Amino acid sequence: MNKAFLIGRVGQNPELKTFDGGGKVANFTLATSKSWKDKQTGEKKEKTTWHNVQASGVKADVVMGLITKGSKIAIEGEIDNSSYEKNGEKRIFSRVNMLNFEFCDSKKKEEGAPQETSNEEIPF
């Protein structure tokens, strides 16, 4: 099984690429962080990891319309590795192919985006 779940902040506004056949992908980076206390010094430490994320098809349109730099989101996806050569050296590139996402902060609510509504709140 190939599943990845990440929660983090978007590093830059997504970039859209379109292809001759009509396909499209949106690419962006997601920063995840972990923190801990150094056992020897008692100092708080933090490490940030950057992840390349790609959404394709209809999801690319959704990403382009809703996700912006700084958004805190949770994503579910699959890890995809590919390799290429540069200057005779083999390099490996990893990305997460996004399957689903949701917002983790209230930033979009403040900007007037639709909020989830339960059936009990519908007036008809």
N, C-alpha and C positions, 0 to 999 in steps of 0.2 A: 504494500500500500504506500502510495506517495501522497502525503498530506502535510501541509504547512499551515500553522495558525500564528499570525503575528499581530501585535498591537503596537502602534507607534505613530509618529508624526510624519506627514508628507514633507519631503525635502525641497521640492520645487513644483511649480505648476506642471501638470501632465503635458506631454507633447504627443500630438496625434500624427500618425503616419498612415497614408492611404496607398493602396496598391492598384495597379491597372485593372485587376479583376474585380474591383469593388470592395475588397477586404480592407479592414482598418485595424490598427492597434493603438492603444494609448500606453505610453511608458512614463513611469515616475519612480522616484526613490522613496523608501520608507526607512526612517531611523528608529531602531529599537534600542533601549538602554537597560542596563542592569547595574545595580549598585550593591556594595557590600562594605563591611568594616574590616580594615586590615587588622589581622590578629596581633601582629607585632607592635604596630604604632597606634592602633585605635582610630586611625584616620579613615574618613569615609572616602571610598573609591568609586568611580563610575566608568563604565565602558559603553560606548555607543557603537552599534553595528549598522551599516547601511545595506539595504537590500534593494535590488533592482526588481521592479514589479511591472508586469505587462497584462493589460486587459485587451481582449479582442472582440470583434464583432459588435453586437449591441452594447455589451459591457463597456466598450471603448467610448461610445457616445455618452453613456451614463457617467463614466468617470470624468469626461471632459466637461459635462454640465454641472457636476456637483463637487468634485474634489479640487481643493486648492492647496497651495503651500501652507503648511502649518496645521492642516486638518488632522485631528487625532482619529484614526480609524483602526478597525480590526478587519483583517482580511483572512480569507481561507483560500488556499490555492495549492498548486503542485509545483515542486521544485524541478527546474529544467536546466541541465548543464549542457553546454556546447563548447567546442574547442576550435581554435584557429591558430595559425602561425603568424608571428610577427618577428621580423629580423631573424628568421631561422629558429625561433624559440616557440615551443608550444605553450599556449595560454588557455586557461579554462575560464569560461564566463558562466556565472550562475544567475538565474532569475526565478522569480515566483510568478507562475501563470495564475492570475487571480480568477477565482471562480465566484466568490461572493465577498461583499464587504458591508460594514455598517459603521456609522459614526459613533464615537465614544465620548464626545464632548457636546456641549450645548451650542457650539459656535454656529452651526447651521440653523438651529432654532432661532437664534438671535437675528440671523440674516433674513428670516422670513420664509425659510423653506418649509414645505408641508411637514406636519408632525404626524406620527402614527395616531390613529383614532380607533378606539374599540367600537364594536357594534352598538354598545349601550349608549354611546354619545351621539349616534346618528339620529336626527330628529324625525325620521319617518319610518 
